[in-house]
Amino acid sequence: MSTLPALRETVARLHAELTRYHLVSWTAGNISARVPGEDLMVIKPSGISYDDLTADTMVVTDLHGKLVDGDLSPSSDTDAHAYVYRHMPEVGGVVHTHSSYATAWAARGEPIPCVLTMIADEFGGDIPVGPFALIGDDSIGRGIVETLRDSRSPAVLMKGHGPFTVGKDARAAVKTAVMLEEVARTVHFAHQLGKPDVIAQDDVDRLYARYQNVYGQ
């Protein structure tokens, strides 16, 4: 449990990246992180202004969404996050936003096609659409898991709702949320000019392998 205070601080701080990149409005959206070695997660409280988020306001729940530590109610998306952690042990962070362009694709129920090398690099192909589901139980989580199990993408556009992203930790999931909105916007613009060409699968595979295994320090 010694890592818990640092993780609460990290999750609180990462929420500032959502406002920095204009991925959320008012109190919508949330970030969570799995507590290493524990069946616990840290998540944003429900309905609290981003300006008021601190390490102390973060809440801790178990992986069924039950409050373990904190004075505030957990996010309304807690059950979805918890379901992802229970069924995707490789995931250490989950992010949900209503970023404008990605959510527009979700509203249409349309995958974002792999027409850019950035999409191939980051998402390994088309960015998939998950099923429509109501908030309040783990239905959204089930849709996320079912969709991502058949995809290399760390992002899913939940139909009629908005994007969820996952990563090895919360920072990685935030990066994916930022990249998702960037490509959603760019591909939207491309569609205004005509239908962009999809990148060939062999090239997508090579781009994805290079970026995942070679790119960076």
C-alpha positions in Angstrom: 0.0 0.0 0.0 3.0 2.3 0.2 2.5 3.3 -3.5 -1.1 4.5 -2.9 -0.3 8.1 -1.8 1.9 8.6 -4.9 -0.7 7.0 -7.2 -3.4 9.3 -5.8 -1.1 12.3 -6.5 -0.4 11.0 -10.1 -4.0 10.4 -10.9 -5.0 13.9 -9.6 -2.3 15.5 -11.6 -3.1 13.7 -14.8 -6.6 15.1 -14.8 -5.0 18.5 -15.6 -3.9 17.0 -18.9 -7.5 16.4 -19.9 -8.3 20.1 -19.5 -5.0 21.1 -21.0 -5.8 19.3 -24.2 -9.5 20.3 -24.2 -10.8 16.7 -23.9 -13.4 17.4 -21.2 -16.0 20.0 -20.2 -17.2 21.0 -16.8 -16.9 17.9 -14.5 -17.3 15.2 -17.2 -14.6 12.6 -17.8 -12.4 10.6 -15.5 -9.1 8.8 -15.0 -8.4 5.8 -13.0 -5.3 3.7 -12.1 -4.9 0.2 -10.9 -3.0 -0.1 -7.6 -0.1 -2.4 -8.2 -0.3 -5.6 -6.3 -3.7 -4.9 -4.9 -7.3 -5.5 -6.1 -7.9 -1.7 -5.9 -8.0 1.3 -8.1 -7.8 5.1 -7.7 -10.4 7.1 -9.5 -11.8 10.6 -9.7 -14.7 11.5 -7.5 -18.1 12.2 -9.1 -19.1 15.7 -10.1 -16.1 17.6 -8.7 -14.6 20.5 -10.6 -11.2 19.8 -12.2 -9.8 22.9 -10.4 -10.6 21.2 -7.1 -9.0 17.9 -7.7 -6.1 17.0 -5.4 -4.6 13.8 -4.2 -6.8 13.9 -1.1 -10.0 14.1 -3.2 -9.2 11.0 -5.2 -11.1 7.9 -4.0 -10.0 4.3 -3.8 -12.4 1.4 -4.6 -12.0 -2.3 -5.0 -12.3 -3.9 -8.4 -16.1 -4.2 -8.0 -16.5 -0.5 -7.4 -17.0 -0.6 -3.6 -15.5 2.5 -1.8 -12.5 1.6 0.2 -11.0 4.9 1.1 -12.1 8.5 0.5 -14.7 11.0 1.6 -16.4 11.5 -1.7 -18.5 9.3 -4.0 -16.6 7.6 -6.9 -17.1 8.5 -10.5 -20.4 7.4 -12.1 -18.2 5.4 -14.5 -16.5 3.4 -11.7 -18.3 0.1 -12.5 -17.0 0.3 -16.1 -13.4 1.0 -15.0 -13.6 -1.8 -12.5 -14.9 -4.3 -15.0 -12.0 -3.5 -17.4 -9.4 -4.1 -14.6 -11.0 -7.4 -13.6 -11.0 -8.7 -17.2 -7.9 -7.1 -18.7 -5.1 -7.7 -16.2 -2.6 -6.0 -18.5 -4.4 -2.7 -18.1 -3.1 -0.3 -15.5 -5.0 2.8 -16.4 -8.3 3.8 -17.9 -9.5 7.2 -19.2 -12.9 8.4 -20.3 -13.6 11.7 -22.0 -16.2 13.3 -24.2 -13.7 14.9 -26.5 -15.5 16.6 -29.3 -14.3 14.8 -32.5 -13.9 11.4 -31.0 -17.3 11.6 -29.5 -18.7 12.7 -32.9 -17.5 9.5 -34.4 -19.0 7.6 -31.4 -22.3 9.4 -32.1 -22.3 8.1 -35.6 -21.3 4.6 -34.5 -18.5 4.7 -37.0 -15.0 3.4 -36.5 -12.2 5.8 -37.3 -10.5 4.2 -40.4 -6.7 3.7 -40.4 -5.9 6.3 -43.0 -2.9 7.9 -41.2 0.4 6.5 -40.1 -0.3 7.9 -36.7 -3.3 5.7 -36.4 -1.3 2.6 -37.5 1.4 3.5 -35.0 -0.8 4.2 -32.0 -3.8 2.1 -32.6 -2.7 -0.8 -34.9 -5.6 -0.3 -37.3 -9.1 1.1 -37.3 -10.3 2.5 -34.0 -13.3 0.4 -33.1 -16.8 1.2 -32.0 -18.3 -0.5 -28.9 -22.0 -1.1 -28.3 -24.4 1.4 -26.8 -24.8 0.8 -23.1 -26.4 2.7 -20.2 -24.5 4.2 -17.3 -25.1 2.8 -13.9 -23.7 -0.8 -13.9 -20.9 -2.6 -15.7 -22.6 -2.7 -19.1 -20.2 -0.1 -20.5 -17.2 -2.1 -19.1 -18.5 -5.3 -20.8 -18.7 -3.4 -24.1 -15.2 -2.0 -23.7 -13.7 -5.4 -23.0 -15.6 -7.3 -25.7 -14.5 -4.8 -28.3 -10.9 -4.4 -27.3 -10.3 -8.2 -27.1 -10.6 -8.3 -30.8 -8.5 -5.3 -31.6 -5.0 -4.0 -31.1 -6.4 -0.6 -30.4 -6.1 0.9 -26.9 -9.1 3.0 -27.6 -12.8 2.3 -28.1 -15.6 4.6 -29.2 -18.6 3.6 -27.2 -21.6 4.2 -29.4 -23.7 7.2 -28.4 -21.5 7.9 -25.5 -17.8 8.6 -26.1 -14.3 7.3 -26.0 -12.5 5.1 -23.4 -8.8 4.5 -23.6 -6.6 2.0 -21.7 -2.9 1.7 -21.1 -0.2 0.0 -19.1 -0.6 2.8 -16.6 -2.8 6.0 -16.3 -0.3 8.2 -18.1 -0.3 5.9 -21.1 -4.1 5.9 -21.2 -4.1 9.7 -21.1 -1.6 9.9 -24.0 -3.9 7.6 -26.0 -6.8 9.9 -25.3 -4.9 12.9 -26.6 -3.8 11.0 -29.7 -7.3 9.7 -30.3 -8.8 13.2 -30.4 -6.0 14.4 -32.7 -6.6 11.7 -35.3 -10.4 11.9 -34.9 -10.2 15.6 -35.8 -7.8 15.1 -38.7 -9.8 12.3 -40.3 -13.0 14.3 -39.9 -11.3 17.1 -41.9 -10.1 14.6 -44.5 -13.6 13.4 -45.0 -14.7 16.9 -45.8 -12.4 16.8 -48.8 -13.3 13.3 -50.0 -12.8 9.7 -49.0 -9.3 9.1 -47.8 -7.5 5.9 -48.7 -7.1 3.2 -46.1 -3.5 2.1 -45.4 -2.8 -1.5 -46.6 -2.8 -4.1 -43.8 0.8 -5.1 -44.4 2.0 -1.5 -44.0 -0.2 -1.1 -40.9 1.5 -4.1 -39.4 5.0 -2.8 -40.1 4.2 0.6 -38.8 2.7 -0.7 -35.6 5.6 -3.1 -35.0 8.1 -0.3 -35.5 6.4 2.2 -33.3 5.7 -0.2 -30.5 9.1 -1.9 -30.5 11.7 0.6 -31.9 10.4 4.2 -31.6 11.7 6.3 -28.7 14.5 6.0 -26.2 
